[in-house]
């Protein structure tokens, strides 16, 4: 491999015989080296082959600003995730996860605790990825000496979910977008209102729909069979629950699948929250 860019004494951007660029790490790897020199194979500790030149440039830019140990942590997490989940992850995760870990450590040092509003859902629907996130907290503690809270495990789990490779990413994205739009239309017409797209509840609802659509398309729908919670939500949020019946009919007709009891519960709660202010205003009138 030929050195194309030197980030510091321990990290370089190199190009192999295939023409692909790699981020190469190793103690003293670039010491007294210049552009065009060959990388000393004996000093290589880690090699990250990037899918595109743009990704390589972005990662090198990031590494010039943050501690290298944060990339090492991200790599440990990626390797662990790929082994335990038995799946490939997009190279892009080296950029996004390293950046997130750096930001999380920085926030911790400043005493800033960011709550994960979706933690409960992540633990329920992406339990395997959540466990990877918890393991990531161990990696961070071992390398940096701080223990981040459970919310961060949830954030890391979402990075893993988003990076999972199934060979149909574009098709999946288009299909997910369509499902989300269709369900939003059903809710809008059922209540006869325009949803407040600036509200936190709307953001939570959209995020839930995106992950629901992803699970549906991957056929990863889970049902706990919690009849008590189902009956309680049906009683407490009757209008939202009725709306889920229309969503269920749409899914049966369009995607030949139906909502589980769990999904009806979560959708009803989100629908109630996102329409609550408008519903109360209408009742008062």
HELIX and SHEET records of a PDB file:
HELIX    1   1 UNK A   41  UNK A   43  5                                   3    
HELIX    2   2 UNK A   53  UNK A   63  1                                  11    
HELIX    3   3 UNK A   68  UNK A   85  1                                  18    
HELIX    4   4 UNK A   92  UNK A  109  1                                  18    
HELIX    5   5 UNK A  119  UNK A  125  1                                   7    
HELIX    6   6 UNK A  127  UNK A  144  1                                  18    
HELIX    7   7 UNK A  150  UNK A  163  1                                  14    
HELIX    8   8 UNK A  169  UNK A  191  1                                  23    
HELIX    9   9 UNK A  200  UNK A  217  1                                  18    
HELIX   10  10 UNK A  227  UNK A  236  1                                  10    
HELIX   11  11 UNK A  238  UNK A  255  1                                  18    
HELIX   12  12 UNK A  261  UNK A  284  1                                  24    
SHEET    1   A 4 UNK A   2  UNK A   8  0                                        
SHEET    2   A 4 UNK A  11  UNK A  15 -1                                        
SHEET    3   A 4 UNK A  21  UNK A  25 -1                                        
SHEET    4   A 4 UNK A  46  UNK A  49 -1                                        
END                                                                             
